[in-house]
């Protein structure tokens, strides 16, 4: 990346594009996990949730079994 300073609008647009790329990657990973039957793991407000392949959300860790 160039060392020249980007104008604010370009910086915002660059950050927005990076976020779009990241969001697409996360959705693809979630879909792949569902397809493979692997739970997705989320954290909200410091609480860990597991999305089971059935779509059910639980706080019980399915990896402990």
N, C-alpha and C positions, 0 to 999 in steps of 0.2 A: 504494500500500500504506500502511496505517495506520502511524503512528509509535509506536503503543503496543507495549510489549514482549510478545512471544508467550511463553507457557509452553513449557517444554522439549518436552512431548509434541506440541504443535501445531507447533513448529519441526521436529521429526523428521518428522511427518506431511507437512508442506509440502515438506520436502526429498525425501522418498520419492516424493511425487506428481510433483515436477519430474523426478526420475530416471526414473520410469515414462514420462513424456511424452517425454523425451529418447531413451530406449531404443526407443520406438515409432517415433519419427522416424528414427532410425538404421536400424532394420530396413526401414522403407519406402524409404529412400534406397538401401539395399543391393539390395533387390528390383528397384527401378527401374533401377539400373545393370546388373543381370544381364539384365533384359528388353531393355535397349537395347544389350547387348553391350559395356558399358564395364567395365574391370577395377575392382574395389574395392581400396583400398590400406589396409594395416594396419601398425602399428608395435608390436612386442613386444620389450621389453628393448633398445630402441634399434636393432633390426633391422627394415628395411622389407620387407614381404611384399605381393605382388600376387595377388589372387584373380582368375584369368582367368574369362571367361564359361563355360568348360567346368567350372569348379569347382576346377581345378588351382591350387595355391599355388606361387608361384615368387618368387625374389629378383631375377630378371632384369626390368628395367624395360621393360614393353611400350610405353611412351610414347616411348622413345628412337628407335624405328623410324620 
